[in-house]
Amino acid sequence: MSKLKIETGSSPARGRFSITVTEEGPYLVYGRPPLAEQFIMPNESNESWYFQQGRLFSTEAEPTAICRCGASHRKPYCDGSHEKADWGSPPHGTSGRPCSTMPR
């Protein structure tokens, strides 16, 4: 098995955290990971330089449903708006085929 590639300055998520991408709905987040808004702040040359943390969001619900259609009125949480929104096709992997969801 190949070693995971982790971005410099980042650390791998704990094994107890997982995300399921539902075919026509939200991301389902398991394990109650920390969830925070992040802003990429530019340096004086207006280039990416560092992340600044914004608001913190609760992940106490198990699973926590996170909006991926963009239509939710409760962002970052899903409020079911995807059922009426025209927001595109199901998720696809790099192969171009639809992603399968992993059983929990």
ZITABEL-V17204 format. One record per pair of residues at least 4 apart in sequence whose ideal C-beta (glycine too) atoms are under 6 Angstrom apart, sorted by sequence separation. I is the first residue (numbers start at 1). GAP is how many residues later the second one is. If there is no record, write none. Layout:
# ZITABEL-V17204
I;GAP, I;GAP
This chain:
# ZITABEL-V17204
6;4, 13;4, 42;4, 43;4, 81;4, 92;4, 42;5, 59;5, 67;5, 74;5, 6;6, 21;6, 43;6, 72;6, 73;6, 92;6, 93;6, 42;7, 72;7, 19;8, 20;8, 40;8, 41;8, 67;8, 90;8, 91;8, 41;9, 72;9, 19;10, 66;10, 71;10, 41;11, 67;11, 18;12, 38;13, 39;13, 65;13, 69;13, 17;14, 71;14, 16;15, 39;15, 17;16, 69;16, 36;17, 37;17, 37;18, 69;18, 57;19, 36;20, 35;22, 35;24, 33;26, 32;27, 29;30, 30;33, 29;34, 28;35, 29;35, 28;37, 29;37, 26;39, 27;39, 26;40, 26;41, 27;41, 26;42, 26;52, 25;57, 24;66, 23;67, 21;70, 21;78, 20;81
